Amino acid sequence: CRTYADLFCGCGGLSLGLESAGLDRVLANDVSPMAAETFAYNLVAGARESESPNQENMGRGYFSWLVEPSFNGGPRMEAFRDWRKHSGQGKKISSAGKDILTGESDSNLFVGSAGRLSKEISLLRKSGKIRADLLDLDILAGGPPCQSFSTAGRREKNNPRNQLFKVFVRIAKVLQPKVVLFENVIGITKAFVDSNGDEWHAWHQVCKSIKRIGYLPVPAIVDAADFGVPQNRKRFIIIALRRDLAEEVVMRFDVNPEWSVLKGALVAAHSNYGPRAQWRPDDECLIARLGSGGLNWPAPLFPQPSKHTRTVAHAIGGIVNRQNWRGGADSYSEMLEAELPSPIGIRNTGMILNHVFPEHDPTTLARFRILQELALQGIRPRSSRSILQDEYCLRALMKMRVRFSVMNGSDTERRERRPRSRTELKKFLHHIATSKHAQRCLDASRPAPSQLSIPDDFVHYDPRAPRVLTIREMARIQSFPDWFEFRSKRTTGGSSRAYEVPQYTQVGNAVPPLLAKRLGESIRSFLDQLESR
């Protein structure tokens, strides 16, 4: 059976997809115990034997996977989850962590610093004590944290997280898997410009690092919507072949037209990512993109796109008013159940898990209703504040019935009516506006925009639901099946965002499992073809 390891695994979207593609997990790693709680609960055999993680003896049994650093801050959940207090303890990983890497433990989920994991893997490899299956990997996969690359956040060239790809590469150098699968946001392809005007191209640096350790990288931009996910989620993917396998492709299959684009990409990688290579504008052509009749698409290493596009309504239309509902599944959930079955035998009970409707104050509800009413007219402003500068929106609202009670605080204004004047309407819009630069109503007839870790960027499309999405709705848009249950805190805020990884963040940061499955299937099929000739 083909095997994989998943670094920076988060809640498990990539692992779920790879396992659904028929691969067996050898190792998974993440630094956050909050994300690891979800990973273990859904993907680690035996993790559900101790049902409640809130019990006083939580350091034993259920959480035996949480091995590094050792959490000695007491048994309570608050101390346990705040890994920031413990991340600097000790210079060596715990004995339980070492047992995972030597084969003495039944678990393969290592919770702790990827940097420490990298050092321990190197030491065990030198001593000959490392598990044999770690040295016979088919795929080493992972998506190092990407917040400082993302165009949706603050882009910071010198953010320490920008260097975590080097940890990923160091582990690949020691383990020497057949294939390296690297996932990140497309913001990694946008240049950082320093105060001197010099550019730094992160994606090119990643490709150079991967080539330096004996691999030929093939980079591509992939949109999850092209592979069955109801979401326009573009991601930067590198699939890199170990040099011996890449040479087989170039030397043995040069007359195979199906592999000709892949051969060209590997030849280009050999000459364009050397240690002295400097980024050039022409290098953008090295990033494969679907389109142009597929002429630039390196099949069969990368998957072929789906013929069917799924929409927001496909994903969440069946649960809009069904909070904690029991009953028959809809067609979308049945599809996900079939495509992404539980690897540890979890059954879908019919309960819609993680589907608690958010509660909003009257001002927020009024803002959401305005956005929904405009959407019904085919108007989708980027935010409530932008309406004030949009003459078309203002004219449309002057013809609509609006509830003004949130501004006047008067029971006599509870009924909806049309604005009496442009001045009254603008005063009302100022009152309900938010400082958020983007808050849009979803379009039921299209795939969703890329789901982020903060839920209030998008408003539900259904007028019966003037609210942000639930965890389950976001999870469905990400293509998680309904049996997959998200654990730990539901949300967080303030300074806690720097280190906590609650459910909304887990969902927003995940690789869509359907996309991961398609990637896993294509790599597995490619290796099978390569090794059968």
C-alpha positions, 0 to 999 in steps of 0.5 A: 500500500502507498504511504504518506506523512502529513506535516503541519496537518491541522485538523486533517483535511489533507490527511482525510483526502489522501486516505480516501485516495487509498494511502496509509498514514505513517506520520502526522504533525501539528503544533496546535493541540486544539487542531490535533484534538480534531485530527485525533478524534476523526482520524486516529483509531481509539481516540473516541474511547474516552468520550469527553476531552473536558474530563479532569484526567485529560492528560491520560488516555484520550490525549496520549497523542499529545506528546511534545512539548510535555504539557505540565501546566495542570489538568484543566483544559485552559492550561492544556490548550495554551501551548504558548506557555509550554512551547519553550520547555526543554531541549528534547522531545518527550519519550512518548514523542520519540516512541512514535518515531521509533515504532514503540508507540501505536500512535503516529500523531506527533503534536509539537514543534515541527523544528524539534520533530525535524531534529529528532528525525535526523538524530534517529536516522543517524543512529539507525533507530528510526522506523523503517516505514518512514524511510520508505515513504511514497508522499511527504505532504504538508502546508507550512503556515501561510498567513504572512504570504496570504493577500487576505492578511498582513504580508510580512516578508520577515515573519518567522513563519515564512521560514517554516518551509525550510523545516519541511524541506529538511525533513524531506531531505532526511526521509527522501520520499518518492514525492513531495507535495507542498500546499500553500496560498497563491499569495506565495506567488506575489513578490514581497518588495522591501524598502529598497525596492528589491523583490523577494519571490517566496515560491521560487525560493521554495522550488530552489530549496526542494531542488537542492535536496534532490527533487525536481519541483513542478509548481501549479495554481490549482482551484478547488472548484475545478475538482468538485469543491463548491468553492473558488479556492485557489492554491499554490501546489508543488509536486516534486519528484525525487531525481531518480524518478524524474529521470525515468520520466524524462528518459523513458517516456519522451515519446508518450504525448500524455506525459510530454508536458510533464517531461517539459516541466521537469526539464525546466525545473532542472535548469531553472531552480539551481543554487545560483538561479535568480528569479526572472519575469519569464519564470511565471510561465513555469507555474502550470495553470489550467486553461488554454485547452490544458496545454500547460497542465502536467498530467498525469502527475496533477489531476484532471479537472471535474466536469461538474461545478458545485454551488453554495446551494448544493453544499448548504441549501439542505441545512439552512434551517435545520439546527442539530437536525436528525433525519435523512441526508441530502444528496450533497452529504451522501456524495461526501460520505461516499467519496470521503468515508471515515478511515476509522469506521465512524458512522454518520448518525444523521445529526448535523454536528457543529451547526449552532446558529450564531446569534447577532445583535439587532444592528448586525441583523439589519446590516445582514438583511440589507446585504441579502435584500440587495443580493436578491436584486442581483447587487452584491457590494463588497461591504455595507460601508461601500453602499454609501458610495454606490449610487446604484445601491442607494437607488435600489434601497430607496425602493425597498422596505427597510426596518429602521427600529435599530437606529431609532430604538422605537417600537413604533418603527418596528415595521418595515417601510421605505426610506422617507428621504436619501438623508434618512437612508444614509443616516441609517446606513452609517448607523449599521455600517461595520469597519470591515473592509469586506463583508459580502452576501454569498451567491447561491448559484455559484461556488463560494469565495475562498473560506477564511478563518474568520466567519463574518466575511460572508453572509448567508444567501437565504433571507431566512438566515440573516447570519454568518455561516455555521461551522458545519456550513463552512465545513461543507463548503470546504467538502468535509463530510458530516461525520467529521466533527470539529473539536475544541473551542468554537471561536476566539478573539483578541490576543488569543488569535495569536496562538489559539486554533478554534473550530472556525480557524481549523475549517478555514485553514484546512485543505479541502478533502475532495481536492486532497483526494484528487491530488492523492489519486493522481500521484498514486496512479502516476507512481503505479504507472511509473513502477509498472513499466 
